[in-house]
Amino acid sequence: MMPIVESLSEEHQKGVKFVKVNVDESPGVTQRLSVFSIPTVMIFKEGKQVFRFVGVATKSQLSNKLKMFVG
C-alpha cells in the first residue's frame, strides 16, 4: 500500500496531509481510532472521519475517494 499512498501524496499535495502510523509504536492512536486490522486507510475532513477502508485498495479506488471528499 505504501507505493500507492506515496504516489497519491505526490499528486494531492494541496489541502491533503498523508500520515502513516506504526501500530506497534503507537497503540494509543490505533486504539483511539479503533484500528484492528492493517492496512486501514482513513480520510478525515475538518477533523472528522468521513471514510474508512480496511484491506488493500487500488490507487484508483483511493484516488476516487480523495476526489469525493477533498475535491
Secondary structure as UniProt FT lines:
FT   HELIX           2..11
FT   TURN            14..15
FT   TURN            23..25
FT   HELIX           27..32
FT   TURN            33..34
FT   STRAND          40..45
FT   TURN            46..47
FT   STRAND          48..54
FT   HELIX           59..69
//
